[in-house]
Amino acid sequence: MATKKKIVAKKVKKPIVKKSIAARRGSSFWRIEFNVNTVYWLVIGLAIIATATWTYNTNQQISDIYDSIDQTNSVNDDVVSPTHKATNPSY
């Protein structure tokens, strides 16, 4: 007589889901909490703002230089000085 083998399904463990620290504390989204990451982001933000300000000021200085060169050249363009005399004028 053949004996029947009993097939038993193995129990599968559910994966452990870790809740974040904020979820465990029940903190609000609008709550301000300072930590090391806050300092990093403040430094990065200030560096970006300083770089943007420096770039803008440098661009303005270069633009002022070009404007002064254009103004100087336009004053000189109004003065007409002959470079050579015509030996045979056509008038």
Stockholm file with secondary structure:
# STOCKHOLM 1.0

chainA/1-91         MATKKKIVAKKVKKPIVKKSIAARRGSSFWRIEFNVNTVYWLVIGLAIIATATWTYNTNQQISDIYDSIDQTNSVNDDVVSPTHKATNPSY
#=GR chainA/1-91 SS CCCCCCCCCCCCCCCCCCCCHHHHHTCCTTCCCCCHHHHHHHHHHHHHHHHHHHHHHHHHHHHHHHHHHHHHHHHHHHCCCCSSCCSSCCC
#=GC SS_cons        CCCCCCCCCCCCCCCCCCCCHHHHHTCCTTCCCCCHHHHHHHHHHHHHHHHHHHHHHHHHHHHHHHHHHHHHHHHHHHCCCCSSCCSSCCC
//
